[in-house]
Amino acid sequence: MSAPVIWILIPFIVSTSLTLLRNHRKVAYLTSILLSISMVLLAIILPVDTVLNTGRLDSKITSTFSIFGRELVIQSQELVVVALVYAVAAFWLIGAFTTSRSSLFPSVAPAIAALIVASIAVQPFLYAAILLELVAIITLALFFELPGSSNTGVLRFITFQTIGMIFLLFCGWLLSGIDTAPSDMVAMSRVLLILGLGFGFFLALFPFYSWVPMLAEQEDTFLVGYVILVMQTGILILGMQFLENYAWLRNSVELQRGLLISGSVMVITGGIWSGFQKDLGRIYGYALIMENGFSVISMGLITTGGSLLLTGMIIPRILAFGIWGLCLANYQGRHNSLHLDNLQGTGKTSIVFLLGLLIAQFSVGGLPLLAGFPQRLALLQALTTSAPLAGWAILAGSGGFWIAAWMSLSTLIRSEEKWGKFLSGNLRVDLLVIMGVVLVVILGLFPTIYAKFSGNILLPFIHLQ
C-alpha cells in the first residue's frame, strides 16, 4: 500500500460516502471525527518507505502513487503537515457536531483535508492549483445547504478562486520556458506579474479580499473559518513550493518587496476596518485578512528566517480562530444574529463564550502571555532592521483591531442585568471552549512546546530552512 492511498484516497472516498448518512447526523459526525483522528494517529506512527516487520510477512508503505498520469508523493518529512491538516479537521468537526446545523459538514471536512494533502503531494506541484480549486467547488455545497444564506459572498469567493487558478496555471506554462536562473528581465517581470495576480486572487491578497468579510457575515462563521484557514494553509505551502523550486524567485528583491507591501496593506486595512464594523462575523472576516497579511509579510522575509515565522503562526492562528468561530456560532444559534445592536448585554448570560471570544481575539491581537504574542513579537523584531515601515503597519493594524475587540467587549457586557452562570448548559461546547482557552494560555507561556513541530513543517523545504 502507498501513503497517498492511506491519507488521500481512503479518507476522500469514506468522507464523500457519508453524504448517504446526512439524515443520520450523529452517525455521520462520529464516523467523520474518528476518520480524521485515525489519519492523525497513522501519520504519527506509520513510517513511509520503511520495511515493517509484521511477523511472517514484511510490508512496506511506499511514498508514491500514480493517478491520471501524475504522481502523488508523501514522504516521511511531510507527515507532520498531514497530521496537522487532519487534526484541524477533527477539531472543527467536534465543534460543528455540538453547534452547527450543517448535515453536509461531516462529509465535506475530511474531503477538504484529503484534497489539501493531495495539493501538497501532487507532482508536478503546479497541479496543486487545480486541487485547491476542487476544494473551493466542494465548499459550494456546504454554503448552499443552509436556507436563507445569501449567494453574494459565495459567488465572489468561487469566482476569485477560479481566476486565481487560471493565473497560476498560466504562470506554470511560462515557467516551463524559463531556466532556474533566467537572464531575460522581461520574462521575469511577466512571470512575477502573473504569479502575483494568481496568488492575489487565490490567497485573498489586497485588493482581492472583499469576499472574506462578506462570507463570514452571510454564512455559518464557524464553517467559513475552517474553509478559509485550511485553504490558506494549502495555498501558503504552494507558495513555499514555488520559492523552493525556483531560486531566482526566492532571491527576487522585487517579489520580497511586493510581499512586504501587500502584507502591510492587508494588516492595516484588515485591522483598522475591523474597528468600524458592527457585525461580529465581519470583524472575524477582517481579522482573517489581517492574520493572512502577517503570513504574507513573513514570506517577504523568506531569505532572513521568515519561513520559520510563517510556520510558527499556523498553530496559534488555527487555535484562536477555531475558538472564536465556535463562540460566534453559539451566539448566532442563541440570538439568531451576530450584529452588535442585537447582542447588547448577552455576554453576561453565557460567560464561558464571552471568555472564549475575548481570549481568542486578544491572542489574534498579540496580547502578551497568549499564543499569538511570541510570533508577533518575533515578526516585529525581524522587521526592525529589514523593513521598519512594515513594522509600523503591524502596530497600526493591531491598534485598529484592538478597538474592534474592546468595542465587542463593551457591547456584550453593557447591561444592568446581573451576571449569569459561568457555564452555558451545553457541556460539550463548554468543555471545548475551556480546553481551547487553556491551550492558548499554555502556548503563550511556553511557546517552545510547538516550536519544534513548526520547524518540522519546513523539512521538505531544504532551501527555506
Buried (B, 14 or more C-beta within 10 A) or exposed (E): EBBBBBBBBBBBEBBBEBBEBBEBBEEBBBBBBEBBBBBBEBBEEBEBBEEEEEEEEEEEBBBBBEEEEEBBBBBBBBBBBBBBBBBBBBBBBBBBBBBBBBBBBBBBBBBBBBBBBBBBBBEEBBBBBBBBBBBBEBBBEBBEBBEEBEEEBBBBBBEBBBBBBBBBBBBBEBBEEBEEEBEEEEBBEBBBBBBBBBBBBBBBBBEBBBBBBBBBBBBBBBBBBBBBBBBBBBBBBBBBBBBBBBEBBBEBEEBBEBBBBBBBBBBBBBBBBBBEBEBBBBBBBBBBBBBBBBBBBBBBBBBBBBBBBBBBBBBBBBBBBBBBBBBBBBBBBBBEBBBBEBBEEBBBBBBBBBBBBBBBBBBBBBBEEBBBBBBBEBBBEBBEEBBEEBBBBBEBBBBBBBBBBBBBBEBBBBBEEEEEEEBBEBEEBBBBBBEBBEBBBBBBEEBEEBBEBBBBBBBBBEBBE
